[in-house]
C-alpha cells in the first residue's frame, strides 16, 4: 500500500535547520520524506515486527517492495515490454567491464566517446575485453567540453556506442542524445531521472543509485531484451545479464535495504510529476546557481562550456586557490557540505541532485554574494 507523503509528519522547523545542505557528489542527498518513512519503518516494516533488512529476499514482504521498485522505475523511464529493469551491484565501475563482456563479441568493435574521467574509466575496461574505437576525446579540454555527437563518424556495424550522459567531475552534460544505428549504451550514474529522455534511443542504460535513486550499493540497469543473449555462455554466471534477467534480479541475495530506499525515492519522484516534473525543478535550481556566476563580474568562473553546463554537477573557480580554500572552509562552517571540487581538478563543485532543494541553492547563492563582497 502506497503511503501518501502528505501523511508523513512534517519535521519541526528547528529540526529542519539542524540538517546540513548536502552538496556531496555521492553518496548524495536523499529526500527528507524518504528518510522519515525509512526511520519510521526501520524496526517494524508494515507491522511484520521485523526490519525490511531482516526479511528474506524471497519472502512476501520483500517481494512487494521489489515489485514496486521495478514498477516505479518502469513508469518513470517509460519502460516497455521489450526492455527489462535489473537491480545489480558493483556500481558503474563494474558496468564498465560488464557491458563489453556481454555485448562486445569476438571480432567486433565498440565505439566510445571520451568526455571525461568516467568515460575514460569505461574505455580502459572495455579495451581489456575487445576492440575499442574512440570516436572523440574532449577529456582534457579546458573549459570542459563535449563533442557534437551527431557529427561523429560511427563505426558501421559497431557492437554498440557508449556515451556518458553527465560528467560528474567536469560539470558537463549531453544536451541531446544521438540517434545511432548500433545500440546506444549510456552511463547515466550522475543524472539518471533528473530529466526526461526517450528510452527507445538506447539499447542499455546503467546508473549507480547513490546520486539520484537511493543509497550506494544498488546499480540500475535497463536493457533491451534482444541484447540479453549476446553474452557468451562461457562468461561467469554472475556477469551475464541474462542470469539476473531470468531471475528478476533475485539470482542471489540483492541489496534489499538499498532497493527498499530506491522504491521510496521512486515513489517520491512519481509524486513530483516524474522525470518531466523533477526536470523543471532541477533546471530552475541550476539556472539560479549559474546566474550567480554570470552576474559576479568574473569573480566566480564556471568550469564548463556554457551550452554544455550540467544541471546536476555545477563546477566553478574563484580568483585563486587560496580563496577557494577559504570559501569551502567558511561554507562548511555554515553547514554547506561537499563543495570542494574533485581532487583531480580542484576548484569548487555543488552537486544539486534531485533531493537538493531550492532552499539549499538560496543559501549557497546568498553566501556566494556575501563572500565576494568581503573578499572581492
PEURCOR-V472462 format. One record per residue. N is the residue number from 0. SS is DSSP state (H for helix, E for strand, L for the rest). NEAR is the number of other C-alpha atoms within 12 Angstrom. Layout:
N_SS_NEAR, N_SS_NEAR
This chain:
0_L_10, 1_L_21, 2_L_18, 3_L_16, 4_H_23, 5_H_13, 6_H_11, 7_L_19, 8_L_17, 9_L_17, 10_L_16, 11_L_10, 12_H_9, 13_H_9, 14_H_11, 15_H_15, 16_H_16, 17_H_13, 18_L_22, 19_L_27, 20_E_36, 21_E_38, 22_L_39, 23_L_36, 24_L_38, 25_L_34, 26_L_26, 27_L_33, 28_L_37, 29_L_39, 30_L_33, 31_H_29, 32_H_30, 33_H_35, 34_H_27, 35_H_21, 36_H_33, 37_H_31, 38_H_18, 39_H_18, 40_H_25, 41_L_24, 42_L_18, 43_L_19, 44_L_24, 45_L_23, 46_L_13, 47_L_18, 48_L_15, 49_L_17, 50_L_23, 51_H_35, 52_H_28, 53_H_20, 54_L_28, 55_L_23, 56_L_27, 57_L_23, 58_L_18, 59_H_15, 60_H_27, 61_H_32, 62_H_24, 63_H_25, 64_H_34, 65_H_36, 66_H_27, 67_H_26, 68_H_39, 69_H_33, 70_H_25, 71_H_32, 72_H_38, 73_H_31, 74_H_25, 75_H_36, 76_H_34, 77_L_26, 78_L_30, 79_L_20, 80_L_16, 81_L_20, 82_E_28, 83_E_36, 84_E_43, 85_E_42, 86_E_43, 87_E_41, 88_L_35, 89_L_26, 90_H_30, 91_H_35, 92_H_28, 93_H_28, 94_H_41, 95_H_39, 96_H_27, 97_H_36, 98_H_45, 99_H_43, 100_H_36, 101_H_36, 102_H_45, 103_L_37, 104_L_27, 105_L_19, 106_L_14, 107_L_23, 108_E_29, 109_E_40, 110_E_42, 111_E_45, 112_E_42, 113_E_36, 114_L_42, 115_L_37, 116_H_30, 117_H_34, 118_H_41, 119_H_29, 120_H_28, 121_H_37, 122_H_39, 123_H_23, 124_H_27, 125_H_36, 126_H_24, 127_L_18, 128_L_26, 129_L_26, 130_E_27, 131_E_34, 132_E_28, 133_E_30, 134_E_29, 135_E_31, 136_E_26, 137_L_28, 138_L_30, 139_L_20, 140_L_20, 141_L_18, 142_L_25, 143_E_35, 144_L_32, 145_L_42, 146_L_31, 147_L_21, 148_H_32, 149_H_19, 150_H_14, 151_L_22, 152_L_21, 153_L_30, 154_L_24, 155_L_18, 156_L_18, 157_L_32, 158_L_37, 159_E_38, 160_E_48, 161_E_50, 162_E_47, 163_E_45, 164_L_46, 165_E_45, 166_E_43, 167_L_42, 168_L_39, 169_L_48, 170_L_49, 171_E_42, 172_E_41, 173_L_35, 174_L_25, 175_L_21, 176_L_30, 177_L_31, 178_L_22, 179_L_28, 180_L_21, 181_L_28, 182_L_36, 183_E_39, 184_E_46, 185_E_42, 186_E_47, 187_L_43, 188_L_44, 189_L_48, 190_L_44, 191_L_43, 192_L_50, 193_L_42, 194_L_36, 195_L_25, 196_L_27, 197_L_22, 198_H_35, 199_H_25, 200_H_25, 201_L_36, 202_L_36, 203_E_41, 204_E_43, 205_E_45, 206_E_43, 207_E_40, 208_L_44, 209_L_37, 210_L_44, 211_L_46, 212_L_48, 213_L_45, 214_L_34, 215_L_32, 216_L_31, 217_L_38, 218_E_39, 219_E_48, 220_E_46, 221_E_43, 222_E_41, 223_E_32, 224_H_25, 225_H_19, 226_H_32, 227_H_32, 228_H_22, 229_H_26, 230_L_27, 231_L_22, 232_L_18, 233_L_12, 234_L_22, 235_L_15, 236_H_20, 237_H_27, 238_H_29, 239_L_32, 240_H_42, 241_H_33, 242_H_26, 243_H_27, 244_H_30, 245_H_20, 246_L_21, 247_L_26, 248_L_36, 249_L_28, 250_L_23, 251_L_21, 252_L_23, 253_L_30, 254_L_33, 255_H_38, 256_H_31, 257_H_32, 258_H_45, 259_H_43, 260_H_40, 261_H_42, 262_H_39, 263_H_40, 264_H_41, 265_H_43, 266_H_36, 267_H_38, 268_H_38, 269_H_27, 270_H_24, 271_L_24, 272_L_21, 273_H_30, 274_H_34, 275_H_24, 276_H_22, 277_H_33, 278_H_29, 279_H_22, 280_H_30, 281_H_35, 282_H_31, 283_H_24, 284_H_36, 285_H_36, 286_H_27, 287_H_26, 288_H_41, 289_H_37, 290_H_25, 291_H_30, 292_H_29, 293_H_19, 294_L_19, 295_L_24, 296_L_17, 297_L_18, 298_L_24, 299_L_34, 300_E_29, 301_E_38, 302_L_35, 303_E_37, 304_L_26, 305_H_26, 306_H_22, 307_H_30, 308_E_34, 309_L_44, 310_L_45, 311_L_51, 312_E_50, 313_E_53, 314_E_44, 315_E_44, 316_E_32, 317_L_33, 318_L_23, 319_L_19, 320_H_18, 321_H_15, 322_H_24, 323_H_29, 324_H_21, 325_H_24, 326_H_38, 327_H_32, 328_H_20, 329_H_21, 330_H_32, 331_H_22, 332_H_16, 333_L_23, 334_L_23, 335_E_37, 336_E_33, 337_L_33, 338_L_39, 339_E_36, 340_L_33, 341_L_26, 342_L_13, 343_L_14, 344_L_25, 345_L_23, 346_L_34, 347_E_42, 348_E_44, 349_E_45, 350_E_49, 351_L_51, 352_L_48, 353_L_48, 354_L_41, 355_L_40, 356_L_28, 357_H_25, 358_H_24, 359_H_34, 360_H_34, 361_H_24, 362_H_28, 363_H_41, 364_H_30, 365_H_20, 366_H_26, 367_H_36, 368_H_24, 369_H_18, 370_H_24, 371_H_25, 372_H_13, 373_H_12, 374_H_19, 375_L_18
